[in-house]
Amino acid sequence: MSMSKGRMKEAADGEGAEVTISEWLDEREADGSDVSQIALPADLSFDEGPEETIFFEEIKPCGFLCRENHPFSTVERFGHWYICRGQDKKAGIHSSGMEWKLITKDKDLAISTARSHIE
């Protein structure tokens, strides 16, 4: 039986399968948590890549070789959830701070939020 990466993983000590980001968010939502700004557990966010990147834009006038911070917006789909995040355009080129994120099931809201932070 084939299992997708991040979907099922047997631990060396015999523990069961890990949940996906989408399943974890569903569980938090069912518990009554506001998941729109929730922090994903580190082990979960590094184990699974997005199923799809819906939107990505970066303001990088200095060229692709520059390693400094640049404002960006991205929307990634994990199951039926959209995680959008970035650094606001108002932060400026080569600056830090003004990071933002939103987790939602509404694709249109995710994309419009990402665009509003980069335009």
SVG drawing of the C-alpha trace seen along z (x, -y; Angstrom):
<svg xmlns="http://www.w3.org/2000/svg" viewBox="-16 -51 39 53">
<polyline fill="none" stroke="black" stroke-width="0.4" points="0.0,0.0 1.4,-3.4 1.2,-6.3 1.7,-10.0 4.5,-11.9 3.4,-13.6 0.1,-11.6 1.2,-8.4 4.4,-7.8 5.3,-5.0 7.5,-6.0 10.5,-3.8 8.8,-3.0 5.7,-1.7 3.4,-4.8 0.6,-5.3 0.1,-7.6 0.5,-11.4 -2.2,-13.7 -2.0,-16.1 -2.1,-19.9 -5.7,-19.8 -6.8,-17.2 -5.0,-19.0 -6.8,-22.3 -10.1,-20.4 -9.6,-19.1 -8.7,-22.5 -11.8,-24.0 -14.0,-21.2 -12.6,-22.1 -13.9,-25.6 -10.5,-27.2 -10.1,-30.2 -7.7,-28.7 -7.3,-31.9 -4.1,-32.9 -3.2,-29.6 0.5,-28.5 1.1,-25.2 3.2,-22.7 6.8,-22.8 6.9,-19.1 3.7,-19.3 4.7,-22.3 8.0,-20.8 6.7,-17.3 4.2,-18.2 4.5,-20.5 1.6,-22.2 -0.6,-20.4 -0.6,-23.5 0.8,-27.1 -2.1,-29.2 -0.5,-32.6 3.1,-34.0 4.4,-37.5 7.6,-39.0 8.9,-42.6 12.6,-42.1 13.9,-45.0 17.5,-44.2 17.6,-40.9 17.3,-37.2 20.8,-36.9 20.0,-39.2 19.7,-37.3 18.1,-40.1 14.5,-40.2 11.9,-41.3 8.1,-41.8 6.2,-38.8 2.7,-37.2 1.9,-33.5 -1.2,-31.3 -0.7,-27.6 -3.4,-24.9 -3.3,-22.1 -6.4,-19.9 -9.4,-22.2 -7.5,-24.9 -5.6,-27.9 -2.6,-29.2 -1.6,-32.7 1.4,-34.5 4.0,-37.0 5.7,-40.3 3.7,-43.4 4.9,-45.7 4.9,-48.6 7.9,-46.9 10.1,-47.9 13.0,-46.3 15.7,-44.6 13.7,-45.1 12.3,-42.7 9.0,-42.8 5.4,-43.3 4.9,-39.6 1.3,-38.4 -0.7,-35.2 -4.2,-34.0 -5.6,-30.5 -9.0,-30.0 -11.2,-27.6 -12.2,-30.5 -9.9,-30.6 -11.1,-34.0 -10.5,-35.5 -7.0,-34.0 -6.0,-35.4 -7.5,-38.9 -5.7,-39.1 -2.4,-38.1 -2.8,-40.7 -3.8,-43.4 -0.5,-43.0 1.7,-43.2 0.0,-45.8"/>
</svg>
